[in-house]
Amino acid sequence: MNTLKKQVLLCTVGSILEWYEFLVFALLTPLISTLFFPNTNHFAAMMSTFAVFASGYIMRPLGAIFFGHLGDTIGRKYTLVLTLFLMTGSTFAMGCIPVQHSFSAIILLICRLIQGFSASGEYPAVLTLLAEQAHEKRKGFITSTVPFGTGIGCALGALLCAMLFHFLGHDGMLQGGWRIPFLLAIPLGYLSYRLREKINESSKFKKLRAEQKHLKSPMMELIKNHQKTIWIMLPISILANVIIYVNFLFVNNYLVAQHKITTIQSSHLYLWTIVMYSASILFFGFLSDYFNKKYCLILAFITTAVFAYPLCHIIFNDSFDKQFIAQGVLSVLSGMVLGPFVSVLSDGFPTTVRYSALSIVLNFAGSIFGSTAPIICGWLAAYIGPVFASAGYLIFLSLMALFIVVLVADYV
């Protein structure tokens, strides 16, 4: 196996294992809301759990600055190891928290904050590593393996949760089965560590270090000379994040809270949407190597704006079978955005500030908009209904991203 293929495989598998740990919380949101917020109604408990989920993103801007500096000064590989230990420890601790105590929700919140801090460094590190070693003609496909890995990690968690619900039932999960996915963080973390030991440092970064051209303050350089590029990339990253969290988190948990679907149906939906999302990312990343990436993004924005309302209408009003199909299509739309975007994003910045730039764009979009999307849609749903809340938010962000790419990002 040649070096590039080995790097792609090691990075992808490592991302699968680490993002399984980060997003297993989202998979078990209905149970967590019941266990940790038992004295509230279903909707209030759901919103409280969404708030704890979003708290993991509060630390991501801070983590973006911290890990961005480390990655651009010390190295991309070292940050991966550090984020791994933080993620594994906090995830395992979640599985050990006693429930229905006065301090339970506080410990849950602290663990989630640590998870968010570590997650802020992992995704940009892997994306930077692969972008700096990928062949130019295959960069779209190779960089798309990074979000593909995060999706497969979610699918792994969804599959495990579906199996646990099947064999233990809802009551069995409430009585302790919910802890199993969190406790598995230790063996999976060890496996991920063994894989990451074998990853090679970015060749471009090693050359930069050898020539003494790396910067002591990459974040200051980024703010001083690359602000325009950051503002161009942010709306696209925001849209990509919001589609994911509306589709994968808000929709299912809202329908469970409203007793329109069961938790078992929700887990099946989650698995289906994640698989469709992951496959579509690789497909559209592959296509972006053969077509103009700007036109690929424009098509993704227009398609999302056009189909957001009819898809949301089906999801919240039609039968479970039709909802199944509609959420699959919405997952494909998120893949249309992310597939070409990760390559465009990594190409937009030089090696000296690439890690910091990717950390800022990805984490600020995820923290401010992605994590709060379920809360915003849940709040809007109380006034204008879930269809207009979800679809309206997606349409607005799609048009904003379209405006930026067509009129401003002339170099994309």
N, C-alpha and C positions, 0 to 999 in steps of 0.2 A: 504494500500500500504506500503510495507516494505521500510526501509530507503534507500537501494541501488537503488531500482526502482524509488523512489521519487527523489533522487539525479540525476540520469540519465535523468529523465524527465525535471527537472528544469534547469539543465545545457544545455540540448539540445535545449529547447525552448528559453532560453536566448541567445544562440549562433545564433539561427535562426534570432531572431530580430536584434541582433547587426550586424551580417554580411550582412543582408539585407541593413543596413545603409551604410556599408563600400563599398559594391560592386555595389550599384545602379549607381554610377558614371560610371562604366564600361558598364552598360546596356545602358546608354544614351550617350555614346561616340560619335556616329555619329552626334547627335543633338548638343552636347556641342562644337564639332569642328566647326560646322557651326555658332553657336551663338557667341562664344568667339574668334574665329579666322576667321572672315568673309572676310578678304582681301587676302587670300591665296587660292591656288588651293586645290582640294579635298585631294590629297595625302599629301601635306604639312600640311594642317589643321589636318588631321588624325595623322600625326607624332607629331605635336605640342601637341595634346590632349594626345597621348600616353606618351609624356614627362611629362605632368602634372600628369597623372595617376601614372607614375613611381615615381614622386616626393613624393607621399605618402609613398613610401618605403624607401626614404632617411632617414627618422626619425626612421625607425624600428630598426636598430642596436642600436641607442641611447636608444630607448624605451626598447629594450631587456635587456640592462644593468640596466636601471632604475627600470623597473618592476620586473626583475629577482631578484634584490636585495631586493625589497619590499616583494615579494612573499616568499622568503626563510628566511626572518627575521621577518616580521610582520604577514604575512598570505596570503593564496591564495584568500580567499573570499574578503578581503578588496581591493585587486587590481582590482577585477571584478567590484566593485562599482565605483571606480575611472575611469576606462577605459570607463564605461558606460556613465558617465557624459560628458567626453571629446568627445566621438563619437557622442552622441546625439546633443550636442551643435554645433559641426562643420558641421554635416550633415544638420541640420536645417538652419544654416547660408548660406550654398550653395544655398538653395532654395530661399534666399532673395537677392542674388547678382544681381544688375542691369547689363544688357548686353550691349555690344558694347560701353563701355566707356574705357578710357585709363587705368583705375585702375581695371577693371573687372577681367582680367586674373590674376592680382597679388593677389586679394582677393581669387579667386578660388584656387590659388596655396597655400596660407596660410591655408585655410580650409583643403586642401588635406594633408598638412604636419601634422596638428593636428590629422586628421583621422588616418594617418599612425602611429603616435606616440601611440595613444590609442589602435589600433589594435594589436600592438606588444605585449601587455600584456594580451589580452583577450583569444586568442587561447591557449597559454601555460598554463594559469591559469586553464581553464576548463579541459584540458587534464590531468594536474597534479592532480587536485581534483579527477577525476574519476579513474585514474590509481592507486591512493593511497587508494582507497576504494573498488576496484573491486575484485571479487573472481578470484583467479589465473586461474582457468579452463575456465573462461568466459572473461578474460581480453581483448582478441582480439576483441570480439564483442562489449564490453562495451566502450572501448576507441575509436572504430570506429564510435561511435555515435557523436563524436566531429566534425570530418570533414563532417560527414553526416549532422549535424546541419548547418554548414557553407554552404553546398550545397543547402539545403532546403531554407535557407535564400536568396540565390541567385535566386532560383526558384520562391520564393514569389515575389521578385522584378521583375523578368522576366514576371511573370504572370500579375502583375499590369501594367507593361509597355505595354505588349501586349494588354491588355484591353483598356488602354488609347489611344494607336494608333488606335485601332478598332473604338472607339467611337468619338475620337477627330480628327483623321486623322493626317497626317504629318504636315500640316499647323497649325492645332490646337495645336499640341505639341510645335511647334516653337514659337507660340504666347503666351505661358505661361503654357501649360499643362505639360511641362518638370519639372516644379517646384513641382508638387504634390508629387512625390515619396520622395523628400527631405523634404518637410514640414511635411510629416507624421512621421518624426523622433521623434517629441515631444510625441504624444500619444503612439507610439511603445516603446519609451525609458522609459516612465512611467510604462508601463506594464512590461518591462524587469526588471526595478528596483524592483517592487513589487515581482517578482519571485525570484530575487537574494537575497532579504532579508531572504527568507526561506531556502536558501542553507546552509548546514552544512559545517563547516570548515573541512579540511582533518583530519581524525582521526590520521594518522601517524604524521602529522605535530604537532597536539595538544600534542601528546605524547612526541615528540621531545622538544617542548617548556616546558612541565611540568618537564622534566628531565634535562632542561638547557643544552641540547646538540646541539641546533641550533647554526649556525655559525654567527659571526659578519661580516665576509667578504666572503660570499659564492662564489663570482666571482673569488676571488684569489685562493680559494681551487679548483675550477673547472679548472682554467688555470694550476695550479701546478700539479694536480694529475689525470686529466681526459682528457688530450689533445688527446690521441690516440682515445678514444671513439668518441670525437667530430669529428675528421677527418674521421672516418669511417661512421658516420651518415650523414655528410654533402652531399656527392655525391648522396645519396638516396633522401634526402630532395630536393636537386637541381632538380633532374629529376622529382619528383612529382610536383614541382612548375612550371617547364617549360611546361610540358604536359598540365597542367591546363590553363596557360595563352596563349599558342599557340592556343589551341583548342577553348577556350571560348572568347578570346579577339582579337588576331591577325587575325585569319581566317575570322571571320564574318565581322570585320571592314575593312579588306583589300578588300574583295569581294564587300562590299558596296561602298567603295571608287573607285573601278574599274567598278562600275555600273553593276555587274554581278548578284547581288541580291538586293532587296529593303530593307529598314529599317524594314518593317513589317515582311518580310521573315527572316531577321536577328534576330528579337526578338523571332520568333517561333523556330528558330534553337537553340538559347540560352536556351530557356525553355526546349527543348527536351534534349540537351546535359547535362544540369544540373540535370535533373531527372535521366537520365541514370547513370551519375557520382555518384549521391547520393545513389541510390539503389545498385550499384556495390560495393561501399565502405562497406556498411553493410554486403553484401553477402560474400565478401572476408575476411572481419574482422571475420565473423562467421566461415568461413572455417579454418582460421588460428588457431582457438582453437582446431582443430582436426588433423591438419597436421603440420609438422615442418615448422616454420615461415621462416627459411632460404631458404628452397626449394620453398616456396610460392613466396618469393621475386625474387629468381633466375628465376623462370618461368615467372614472370611479366617482368623482364628485357629482357629476350630472346624474348618474344612475342612482346614487344614494338619495339625492334630492327628489327624484321622480318617484321612486318606489317606497320611500319611507312611510308615507301615510297609508297606502293600501296594505302594506305588510303589517304595520302596527294595528290596523283595523282588524285584520284576520286574526292576529295573535290574541287580542283581547276580547274578541266577540264570537269567533267561530269555534268549531269543534276542535278537540285535541289533535286529531289527525291533520287538519289544516294548519293549526298552530305549529305543528311539527315541521311542516314544509316551509312555512313563512319564516320561522326562526333560522332554518337552514339557509334560506336565500339571504337573510340579513347577515348571516355569518360570512357568506361568500362576498358580500359587499365590503365587509371589513377587511377581507383578504385582498380585495382589489385595491384598497388604499395602502395597506401595509406592505404588500409584495414589492412594488416599485419604490415605495417611500424610503425604506431603510437604506437602500443603495444611494438614493439621492441625498439623504441626510449625511451619510458618511463621506460622500464626495464633496460636500459643501464646505469642509473645513480642512486645513493643513494638519499634518501629523503632530506638530508642536502643541496644538490645542484641541485635537480631535476628541479625546476622551472627555475633557471638560465640557466641550460643546455638546456632545451627545448626551452627557449627563444632565446638563441644564435643560435642553429641549425636551428630552423624554420624561424627565422627572417632574419638571414644573408643569408640563401638560397633564401628566398623570395625577399629580398631587392636587392641583387647583381645579381641574375640570373632570378628569376621569373618575377619581374616587368620590367626588361629590355628585356625579351624575345620578346615581340612585336616589340620593336625598332630594335633589332638585326635582327630579321626575315624580318622586313620591309626594312632595309638597304641591307641585302643580296639578297632579292627578286629583287631589282633593278639591280643586276649584274648577278645572276644565276637563277632567277625565284623563285616564291613562293614555288613550290614543293620541289626543292632541298634545299632551305633555311630552310623550316620547317622540312622536313624529315631528312636532314643531321644533324641538331641540335639535334633532338630527338635520332637518332641512336648513335651519339657520346656520349651523356650523358648516354644512356642505357648501352653501353659497358663499360663506366667508372664505373658505379655503379655495374655492373656485376663483373668486375675485383676486386673491393674492397671487395664485399661480399664473393666471392669464395676464394680469396687468402689471405685476411687480416682478415676479421671478422669471425674468427673461433668459436667464442662463440655465434654468433647469433642463 
